[in-house]
Amino acid sequence: MSNALVIGSGVAGLAAAIRLAVKGHTVEVFEAAATPGGKLAEFSQSGYRFDMGPSLFTRPDLVEELFREAGTDITGRFSYLALEEANRYFWEDGTRVTGWCDPDRFAQEIQAKLGVPAPLVKRHLHRAHELLSTTGRTFLEHSLHRTGELLRGGFLKALTAVRPAELVRSLHGVNRAALGDHPKALQLFDRFATYNGSDPYRTPGLMRMIPGLEHGQGAFYPVNGMYSITRALHLLAVDLGVRFHFNTPVERILVDDALSKVTGVRAGGRDHAAERVYSNMDVVPTYRKLLPDIKAPERTLSQERSSSALVFYWGVRADHAELGLHNILFSADYKAEFAHLFDKLELFHDPTVYINITSKHTPGDAPKGCANWFTMINAPRDVGQYDTNTIAAARKAIIGKVKRTLGIDVEPLIEVERVLDPRSIAERTSSHQGSLYGTSSNSPWAAFLRHPNDHPHIAGLHFCGGSVHPGGGIPLALLSARIATAPIPTLKRITSHT
Ligand SMILES: Cc1cc2nc3c(=O)[nH]c(=O)nc-3n(C[C@H](O)[C@H](O)[C@H](O)COP(=O)(O)OP(=O)(O)OC[C@H]3O[C@@H](n4cnc5c(N)ncnc54)[C@H](O)[C@@H]3O)c2cc1C
């Protein structure tokens, strides 16, 4: 078997390394940072522990699959709970809705609190689940760029299962047609566009499938917090013989031009030979920095990026019973909020605030009687608009929102604080413009315009992670590694992505 090198140890890089080692390759991972995980990182300060990036965990089967493939018992290495409630939703007028994972219970809750007849909600959730397990599965679990896979994957069937309105209308339009004119219910279901960093007023109605995840397949919580995913996958890779080089950024991908094939990477000032290279680095800097002499697919690289985030990690000297693991405090004007995020590229003065508190399930994540608030608002991709004033104004807006919605004056309770903004997301992980999920899904063609998992002309060069097919978020990043490391069917690849 051959040498395979992986650039980056984000969740997709770890998964690719595991899969390659299982196939018998000699695998080395080069990671610019001192620790594995990329966006899936953690830090601790003054008795508080915080997951730095992802907080919502879906599709645990994709983590389990890696252990199964490796023939390693997952027991004692990674465990998770199935959640009864996915989210708690709050509005300033005092309305509160619990997002029960069970679709029937959730439908009853929405009927009781927001006035939408439960059968309409159930039908909407049923359609979400149906689309997710048919069309979603086909498009997300296969390459869209390998002819052999296209033919085998049942794409035609998957496409015909989509209703025209789900392609032509926006998610908001489809939600409105399904649920009627109930502003709060629409806001709740429109919010699922943010699960891939998109705008509900522009992303296609097909995204109605997203609630099928937490209100169909379920929402989960890793017993020791999100970082335990990184820890478990890193240890599994080490056990399989993968060698990690931390604090070692790759400087170049080496290519034999005459043979159109990859020959290795340059890192730490020397060349490392390999027959296969898998880039888990964002695809834009991969081309710009690591492949400066190779013609870049400009159309692909210029696709609109997903939203980013502004996160305040607050150690709070109180534990509020009305808050759960995932809490959403809605903006009073959702349309204006998204116009700011995607058109004006500015933060909105009345943001929707997300508060994740892992100490609700992992008491050791905060001192007794305290709580670790991961307080996040959606933020536009970084185009140079952020400075200390914009961050300070957002902090004030969030504190005001918490006070108006929950009646909690959080500012005097904050005893630990750290901030992550779109600039630091880009700096820490090389994510282009600080986007969380690679490209946005604001167009019906977005899925086809993502970069493929194989370089179309350079043999042995592959891509995995949130910036390439099938997209961002932990489950899709894990799927990208599965696709990128699968044997390429012998039929000719489609190369029309430029
Ligand atoms: C604040 C926030 C909240 C989020 N919330 C959720 C959520 O709730 N649920 C969810 O599923 N997803 C969420 N996401 C998205 C999710 O974190 C990402 O989609 C996913 O973790 C991306 O993984 P990745 O494999 O693409 O790699 P990344 O995490 O982007 O890691 C890339 C790695 O490559 C390394 N690297 C870059 N350049 C080089 C180089 N030249 N040489 C060597 N190494 C290099 C970086 O240091 C980094 O470790 C969130 C992200 C953030 C930031």
PDBQT file of the ligand as one rigid body, heavy atoms in Angstrom, charges set to zero:
ROOT
HETATM    1  C1  LIG A 501     -18.487  28.720  16.188  1.00  0.00    +0.000 C 
HETATM    2  C2  LIG A 501     -18.834  27.519  15.361  1.00  0.00    +0.000 A 
HETATM    3  C3  LIG A 501     -20.024  26.841  15.570  1.00  0.00    +0.000 A 
HETATM    4  C4  LIG A 501     -20.348  25.709  14.814  1.00  0.00    +0.000 A 
HETATM    5  N1  LIG A 501     -21.482  24.990  15.106  1.00  0.00    +0.000 NA
HETATM    6  C5  LIG A 501     -21.679  23.769  14.539  1.00  0.00    +0.000 A 
HETATM    7  C6  LIG A 501     -22.658  22.870  15.054  1.00  0.00    +0.000 A 
HETATM    8  O1  LIG A 501     -23.344  23.171  16.030  1.00  0.00    +0.000 OA
HETATM    9  N2  LIG A 501     -22.786  21.649  14.465  1.00  0.00    +0.000 N 
HETATM   10  C7  LIG A 501     -21.992  21.264  13.404  1.00  0.00    +0.000 A 
HETATM   11  O2  LIG A 501     -22.140  20.137  12.912  1.00  0.00    +0.000 OA
HETATM   12  N3  LIG A 501     -21.045  22.091  12.908  1.00  0.00    +0.000 NA
HETATM   13  C8  LIG A 501     -20.854  23.323  13.458  1.00  0.00    +0.000 A 
HETATM   14  N4  LIG A 501     -19.841  24.144  13.029  1.00  0.00    +0.000 N 
HETATM   15  C9  LIG A 501     -19.124  23.785  11.797  1.00  0.00    +0.000 C 
HETATM   16  C10 LIG A 501     -18.098  22.685  12.018  1.00  0.00    +0.000 C 
HETATM   17  O3  LIG A 501     -17.272  23.030  13.100  1.00  0.00    +0.000 OA
HETATM   18  C11 LIG A 501     -17.227  22.525  10.787  1.00  0.00    +0.000 C 
HETATM   19  O4  LIG A 501     -18.009  22.372   9.624  1.00  0.00    +0.000 OA
HETATM   20  C12 LIG A 501     -16.299  21.325  10.888  1.00  0.00    +0.000 C 
HETATM   21  O5  LIG A 501     -15.731  21.201  12.173  1.00  0.00    +0.000 OA
HETATM   22  C13 LIG A 501     -15.229  21.524   9.838  1.00  0.00    +0.000 C 
HETATM   23  O6  LIG A 501     -14.297  20.497   9.902  1.00  0.00    +0.000 OA
HETATM   24  P1  LIG A 501     -13.177  20.362   8.804  1.00  0.00    +0.000 P 
HETATM   25  O7  LIG A 501     -12.788  18.935   8.783  1.00  0.00    +0.000 OA
HETATM   26  O8  LIG A 501     -13.603  20.990   7.540  1.00  0.00    +0.000 OA
HETATM   27  O9  LIG A 501     -11.904  21.141   9.319  1.00  0.00    +0.000 OA
HETATM   28  P2  LIG A 501     -11.589  22.438  10.164  1.00  0.00    +0.000 P 
HETATM   29  O10 LIG A 501     -12.207  22.321  11.484  1.00  0.00    +0.000 OA
HETATM   30  O11 LIG A 501     -11.830  23.647   9.361  1.00  0.00    +0.000 OA
HETATM   31  O12 LIG A 501     -10.022  22.217  10.366  1.00  0.00    +0.000 OA
HETATM   32  C14 LIG A 501      -9.058  22.391   9.357  1.00  0.00    +0.000 C 
HETATM   33  C15 LIG A 501      -7.712  22.058   9.972  1.00  0.00    +0.000 C 
HETATM   34  O13 LIG A 501      -6.699  22.234   9.001  1.00  0.00    +0.000 OA
HETATM   35  C16 LIG A 501      -5.587  22.855   9.618  1.00  0.00    +0.000 C 
HETATM   36  N5  LIG A 501      -4.792  23.516   8.569  1.00  0.00    +0.000 N 
HETATM   37  C17 LIG A 501      -5.180  24.557   7.794  1.00  0.00    +0.000 A 
HETATM   38  N6  LIG A 501      -4.183  24.871   6.947  1.00  0.00    +0.000 NA
HETATM   39  C18 LIG A 501      -3.168  24.002   7.172  1.00  0.00    +0.000 A 
HETATM   40  C19 LIG A 501      -1.875  23.810   6.597  1.00  0.00    +0.000 A 
HETATM   41  N7  LIG A 501      -1.405  24.567   5.595  1.00  0.00    +0.000 N 
HETATM   42  N8  LIG A 501      -1.105  22.817   7.088  1.00  0.00    +0.000 NA
HETATM   43  C20 LIG A 501      -1.528  22.014   8.092  1.00  0.00    +0.000 A 
HETATM   44  N9  LIG A 501      -2.742  22.162   8.683  1.00  0.00    +0.000 NA
HETATM   45  C21 LIG A 501      -3.555  23.145   8.217  1.00  0.00    +0.000 A 
HETATM   46  C22 LIG A 501      -6.199  23.822  10.601  1.00  0.00    +0.000 C 
HETATM   47  O14 LIG A 501      -5.280  24.222  11.601  1.00  0.00    +0.000 OA
HETATM   48  C23 LIG A 501      -7.354  22.989  11.139  1.00  0.00    +0.000 C 
HETATM   49  O15 LIG A 501      -6.965  22.202  12.241  1.00  0.00    +0.000 OA
HETATM   50  C24 LIG A 501     -19.483  25.272  13.775  1.00  0.00    +0.000 A 
HETATM   51  C25 LIG A 501     -18.269  25.955  13.561  1.00  0.00    +0.000 A 
HETATM   52  C26 LIG A 501     -17.934  27.050  14.365  1.00  0.00    +0.000 A 
HETATM   53  C27 LIG A 501     -16.601  27.745  14.150  1.00  0.00    +0.000 C 
ENDROOT
TORSDOF 0
